[in-house]
Amino acid sequence: MADGLAKPVEQPVYPPATWRLLNTGAADGATNMAVDEAILLAVAAGRAPATLRCYGWEPPCLSLGQAQPIGAVDRARLAERGWDLVRRPTGGRAILHADELTYSIIAPLAGEPRVQGDVPESYQRLSRGLVAALHVLGLRPERAQPVRGGDRGDPGPACFDGPAQYEITFGGFKLVGSAQVRRSGVVLQHGTLPLGGDITRIAQGFAVENEGQRRAIAARLGFRATTLSRALGRSVTFAEAAEALARGLAEALNLTLVPGTLTAEEQADAARLRAEKYASEAWTVKSS
């Protein structure tokens, strides 16, 4: 592999590994974030193997990045639309989770070459699996390259307003958004693949000075992001996308994925984290 991001990185050949595969279905925002952290705790303690989790959201939920100001959203407008609100443990900007497949990868840094290195390097490695998954669905996406020099300007409050380095694009439009957190020697990377729907509707939940600003946010998203159904020219179900994601990651990263379920300890930790953290007003309004 290359020593740095300035050089092209050849496709690595990983030793075979076995990870757990979870499909936990749809849940509310606080539950989804609590489950991801509960798995991280289990992996850190050696009570669970590295895990790929696929899940959805019910009701639709706007998630804020870990340090994103609560003032970015208009909570009354979210409530009017029946949209949930949660703060993620990872960074980045806001995402409206609706009509999508969300994935999380939770793996230990020690002994797992697929996630070792700094954040951009591990993004680059894992993005090969995401690209392979889209190949399974019949799409030939690209990976955004690092931005060097210059200033892209204010990117706005939405995650899909342009790709970060090594995120997945198609025809210049951002298609997959991902974020990472590292804690207790474990990497948690989760991301979202919009399957369909209106990619610009998140603008309806932001706090703006005037409606012209809201229309501008929506217009930027329309020019910078897309959905899987739009890219493919056909609809894709959650089940089809989840199967493709598992197959693509397994092939690209030399994994055997074994279907499993949350352990009793993980379920208990998730319930505690939901109540004490992700569903709490104190966590939701925090800004750093």
N, C-alpha and C positions, 0 to 999 in steps of 0.2 A: 504494500500500500504506500501511497505517497506520504511524505513527512508532513506536509502542510496543505492548506486549502488552495494555495497558489498554483499547485500542480494538479493535473488530472489524476484521479484515483482509480486504479484498476479494480475490477470486480474481485473482491476478496473471496477466498474459499474458506468457509468456516468449518470447524469440526462439528459433527452431528450433535444435536442437543434435543432434549424433549422438554416442551413447555406445556402448560395447562391451557386449554381453550375454554373460555366461558362465553355463553350467550345469555345475558341476564334480562333481555327484553327491555320494555319501556318502564321508566320510573320518573318521579319528579326530580327536579334539579338537585335538591339537598341530598336526596337518597343516592343519586348517581355519583356525586362527588364524595360522599361518605364511603361508598363501596370502593371506589378507587383508592382512597387513603387506607381503608381497612386491609385491602390486598397488599399495599405497600408495607404496612406494619407486619403482616404475616410473612412476606418475603424477607424483610429485614431480620426477623426473628428466626428464620430458617424453618418456619412452619408451613410454608407453601412454596411451590416452584415458581420460576418465571412464568408470567401469565399474559396471554392475549385475551382481552375482554371486548366483546361487541355489545353495544346497547343503544337504546333509543330514549326518547323523552316524552312524558305525558304528565301534565299538559306541556305545550310548547314553552320553552324557557330561554330567557336571555341570561347568558353568563358573562360576568365581568372578569377581566384578568385580576390576578392577586393584588396588584397595586393600583388598579384603575380607579379613579375617583367615583364615588357613588353619584356625584352630581352629573355624570355623563348621561344618566338615564332619567326619564320622566316616569316615576313609579305609578302615578295616577293613570297615565296612558297605557302602561303595561297591564294594570288591573282591568282597565276598560276592555282590553283585547283578550283577557284571559291568559296572559302570558305570565309565567313564573319568573322569579329572579333568584340567582345564586351567584356567589363569588367562587371562582375556581381556586385551587391551590397553586396553579401554574400562572405564569405571566401572560402578557399579550393583551389584546383588545377584545371588545365585546363580540359575542356570537349569539345569533338567534337559532336555537336548536329546535328545528321543526322539519319534518320530511327529510330526515338524514340518517346516516349510519355514523355513530361515534365509536371510536376504538380507544382502548388504552393498552399500553405495553408497560408492564412492571417487571423489572429484571435487576438482579444485583450487579453492581459494577465489578466486583471481584469475580474473576473467572468467567465472565460473559463478554467475549470480544465484540459482540454485536452492539453493545451500548457503551463500550469504553471510549476514552478520549474526552475532549471537551464537548460542549453542547453542539456546535456546528458539525463536528466530526460524527457524533452519534446520530444526529439528524440525517446526515448524508448516508450513513449506512442503512438506517431504518427506512429511508425514503426509497431505497432500491426495492424493498418489499412492497411498498405502496404502489410503486410504478408497475411491478409485476402483477399486482392484483388488478390494476386497471387494464393491463394487457389481457388478462383472463376474460374481462368483460368486452374486449374488442376495441379498446381505446389505446392510442399511442401518445401518452402525455409527455411533458418535459419536466425537468427539475429546474427551478429558478436558481440562478447563479449568484454568488456573493456580490453585493453592491459595493464598489470601491470608488471613493472620491465623490464629490458632489453632495447635494442635499436633496432628498426626494420631497422636502417640504413636509408640512403637517399632514400625516397620513389619515387623520380623522379617527373617530372613536371605534370603528368597526374593524374586526380582524380581517375580513375579506376585502378590505380596501388595499389590495396589493400584496404580493407574496414576500415572505421572508426567505432567506437563503435556503436553498434545497427543498423548499416546499413545492408541491406539485401544481403545475399549470397545464393548460391545454389551449393552444392557439393564442397564448399571451394572457389568458384569463386564469385567475387563481381558482383551483378546484378543490384542494385539500388544505385545511389549516391545522397546524399542530403546535403544541407547546410542551415544555418539559419542566419538571422540578426534580431536584436531587436531594434526598434526605436519608440519613442513617445508612449510607452506602448503597442506596437503591435509586434507580432511575424510574420515574413515572413520566411517560410520554403519552399524552392523549391528543386526539385530533378528530376532526369532523369532515365527513364527505357528504355534502348536500346532494340528495338524490333527486329532488325536484322542487317545485314551488317557486315563489318569487324571491330571488336572492336580495332584492332591494328593500323588502318590507321591514327589516330591522330598523330602518330610518324612522319608522313610526314610533319607536320607543325611546328615542334620544331626546334629551333636553336641549332645545335650540332657542335662539333669540327670536327667530321669526320663521315662517313657513318656507320662505325662500331658501334658508339654510338647510331645512329638512329636504327640500327637493334637490338641492345640490349634493347632499350626502347620498341620496338614492341614485342620482345620475352617475356619480363616481363609481358606486358599486356596480351599476349596470354595465359600465365600460371596463371594469377590472376583475369581475368575478363571474363564475358560471356554476351550473349544476351538472350532475352526471347525465341526467336525461336530456338536457340541452346539448351537451357535448356529443352524446351518442346518437341523438335523434330518436330515442325510444325511452320508454319508462323502465326503471329497474326497481325491483322490490327490495325491501330490507334483507330478506332471506338470501336473495341472489347476491347482493353486495357483500353480505357477511361471509358467504361461502367463498366468494372470489378473494376477499381479503385474507382469509385463512390460507387458501391455496397459494396465493401470491407470496405471502410472507414465508410460508413453509418452503416453497421452491427457491426463493431468492436467498434465504438465510439458512438453508440446510437444517430445517426444523422438523421434528415430529410433534404435531399438535394433538394432545389427548383431551377429548371433551371431559369436562368436570363440572363441579358445582362449588359454590362457596361453602367453606367449612362452618361449623357452628361458631367457632371463635371469630371468624371473619364477619358472620352475620351479627354477632353481638357487638363487635367493634363498630360495625357500620351503623347500627342503631344508636350507639352511644355518640359517635361522631356527628350523626345527623342532628340529634337533639342538642348536643352541647356546642356544636360549631356551625355546621353548614345551614341549619335552619334558624340560627340565632341572629337577632338584629345586630348584635355587636360585631359579628363576623361580616355580615352583609355590608355594613356601612363603613368598615375600616378602609383606609386609603393607602396603607403602607405596611 
